[in-house]
């Protein structure tokens, strides 16, 4: 019974880690697409570049602190 509990905990930790990775990638992809749209369609390339770099760093820091 103890082995099953250990396996369940390990599986749960892996699932939560994978869920965080998927969430990070979805948020980063939305950030990337919005910055591309802002730079290409909006014509505000500098703001898009700063937003992309700043947003990526903010996402990395947020997920490092939360995880």
Secondary structure, 3 states (H helix, E strand, C coil): CHHHHHHHHHHHHHHHHHHHHHHHHHHHHHHHHHHHHHHHCCCCHHHHHHHHHHHHHHHHHHHHHHC
